[in-house]
Amino acid sequence: MAVRTARHVRSAGIAAVAAAVLAMTAAGCGSSGSGSGSGSDSNPFAKARTGARTGGAEAGSGAKGAAGAATLSQLPARMAADGTAVVVGDPAAPHTVKVYEDPRCPYCKRFEQGGGTALAKLVKDGKVKVEYTIASFLDSNFGGSSSLKAANALRAAVDAGKFAEFHSAIFENQPEEPEDGFTDAFLLKIADTVPGLNGTAFQKAVKDQSYKGWVKSSEKAFEASGSQGTPTVLVNGKKVSPGDAVYDADAFTQALKELGVS
């Protein structure tokens, strides 16, 4: 299903969505922003969250909401040579998909539930590898440290060998965008939905924010990429077109075929 989306523009204050940003290929949450676009009543996904709630409620089904736990558990992850991106899949895969996401962005959740399901299967089949760059600009847009904490936990999940499953669970249980919902306690509840993740080392990394420096570096890498918002998806260096294709598994699969991935 095609959806009309918009990015916020990177700026210090609340701003309307710029026309030039509307033309970006993978439209979604913009890196400045505010109450316009995603995160407000105008956001078509703002009231469509499932799974988690903040304030101590139980986490939802985690990895089952996207590609399925069986598929995700077979997707190995490691840090890229630059020490910033997280690479999922066979390093010898013939195609590379770059994905830029912010854990608080509802459009990233929409991508994970749409195009992300098709992408996971291609990774499992060895046809592509995915390089994730995790942004955290929405903390500046809405306040709090929800993106930072979620990104830190995602980095800890790499060391635990559970990145793909936890990454899916993060978006499945995503709080409302303006809420500072990814608390330490809630992140650990989400981790409980991923077998073998929520151990002593992971808990310490979450509570101590052991990868806070990495989170800052990852945000800088996102900014340096020239991306204006999330999700941004590139296949072998080319942006997926049309941008709305990333939100639908079939449309995304077709877009990938047109870029030589099948």
N, C-alpha and C positions, 0 to 999 in steps of 0.2 A: 504494500500500500504506500503510495507516495504521500508525503506530508510536506507542508510548507514550514520551513524552518528559518531561523535567523541567528546571527551571532551578535554578541555584544562587541563593541570596539574597545581595544585596550586604551584606557585613559584613567585619570585619577578620580573622576566623579561619575555620577549617574548620567548616562547618555542614551540617546535614541540609537537604534540600529542604523548604521550607515549604509547607503545604497551600494557602495562598492563591496561591503562585506556580504551583503545579500547575494552577490554574484560568486562568492567563494564556492568551491566545488563541494566540500563536505561541510555543510552548514550545521550549526548546532550552538553550543555555549561559547560565547565570545570572551576574549581575555581582557575585558574591562568592565565592565559592567555593572549590573544593576538590576533594577526590577523589570526592565523591558526584556522581551524575548523569553528565554527559558528562566524558570524560577518565579514567574508571576502568573496571574490569572490568564494572561494571554498565551501562556505556554500550553499546548495541547496535551502535554504529558504530565502537567503539574499535579493533577489529581488522579493519576493512574498508577501510582506506586503500589507495589505489592511486597509481601514479606515483612521486612523489619519496620519497627517503630522505635523512636528514641525513648529514653527514660526507663529502660529496663525491660521492655517487652522482649519476647523470644524472637530469635532470628528465624528467617524462613528456610526454604529448602536449599539455599546455596547453589551449588554447581548444577543442580538439576534444572534450574531455570534457563540455562543457556544451552550448551552443547551436550549436557549429560555427564554425570560423574564418570562413567566408564570411559568415555572418549577423553575427557580432560585429564584423567589420571595417567593417560598414556603420552601426554605431551610434556617432554622434558624442557626445563628452562635453565638459562645460565645468563650471566652478565656478558654484555658485548665487550669488545676490546676497548671501547672508550670508557668503560666503567659506569656508564649511565643508562643506556638502553638495556631492557630485558629481552633476551632472544628466546623464543619458544619454537621448538621444532628441530628437525634435522639440519645441521649446519651445511650439509651438502645439497639441500633442497634447491631446485633450479630457479625458484622465484622468491623474491623478498617483498613482504608487505610491511610497511611502516604504519603504525597506529599511534596517534597522539590522543591521550585521554586525560581528563581530570576526574577523580573519583566522585566528585559532587555533581558532575554534569549529567542531567537526565537524558540528554541526547546520546551520551555515551552508553547509557543503559539501554536505550532504544537500539543502538547499533549492536550491542552485545546480544540482544534478543533477536535481532534480525540477521544482518550480514555476518555477525560474529559466529553464528551457528554454522553457516556454510564455510567460514574460514577455518574453524576448528577441524572440520572433517578433512579439508585439504591439507592441513598441517599433519593430521594423523596419517594421511596417506603418503606423506613425504613429498608432496607437490610444492609446498611453500613453507617458508619459515617466517615468523612474525617478529618484528622488533617494536616493542612497546616503549614509548617515552611517556612517563607519567608526569603530568603538569599539576600545579596546585594553585593557579591564579584565582580560583573562585573563593579562596580564603580572603584575598584582598577585596574582591567584589562584594562579598556578603559578610565578612567578619568571621572571627573564630579561627580554629585550626583543624577543621574537619578534613580537608584535603591533605594537609600535611600529615596528620596522624594515619590516615588511610594509606597514603603513599609509603610512609615509613613501614607500616605493617606489610604492605605488598613486597617491599624489598626484603623484609625478614622472611617472608614466605619463600623467596628464592633459595635462601640458605637452607630452609627446611625441606626443599624439594617438592613444594606444594603450590607453586605460584599459579599455575593455570587454574587449579580448582578454587583457590582462594580469590583470585582475580574475578572469576565468575560469580562467586558468592558475594563479593563486595558489591557488585552492581545489582545482583538479584535483591539484596537487602538494603539498597540505597535509600537513605532518608530524603525528605524533601530538600531541594537544593538550598533554600535560604537558611535551613536549620543547621546548627553546628552539631550534627547528629552522630558523627563517627567518633564517639568517645572511646577511651581505652576499654572500658567495660563492654561496650557494644561490639567493638572489634573482636574482643576475645569470645563473645557469644557467637559471632559469625564464624570465628575460627573453629568453634565446636562442631560446626556442620561439615568440616573437612577432616576426615579421619587422619589421625597421626600428626596434625599440625599444632594443636594447642598445648605444647609442652613447655618446660621451664625456660628454655632458651628463647622461644618465640614470645612468651609472656614478658620476659625481661626486656626484649628488644622493643616491644610495644610500649611498655610502661616507661622505659628510659629514653624512648625516642632515639634509639641507637643509630638510626640512619638519617637523622635530621639533616646532616651535611649532604648526604646523597640526594635527599628530596630537593634541596636548594639547587644542587647541580643539575638535576633532572629538569627543574623548572627553567633554568637558564638555557638548557639544551632545547627545550620547547620554544622559548623565545627566539633563540638564534636560528631556529629552523625557518622562521618567517611565517609560521602558521598563526592565524589570527584567532583561532578558537578550536574547540573540540566537539565531536571527533573529527580529526583529519586523517584520511586514509590514502596512502600512496602505494601503488603496485609497481615495483621495479622503477621507482622514481617518478611515476606519473600518477596524478590525482584521479581518483575514481570519478567518472562522469556518467550520468548526472549525479550530483551530490546526494540526492535523496535515495539513490539506489542502495546506500549503505544501511538503510533501515529496513530493508526487505531481503530475505534470504535468496529468493529466486532472482530478483533484480540485481542483487549484488553478484550472484553467481554468473549472470549474463554479462555484467560489466567486467568481471574478471576474465571471462572468455574473450571478450573484445580486446583485452590487454594481453592476451596470449597465455592465460592460465586456465587449464581445464583438467 
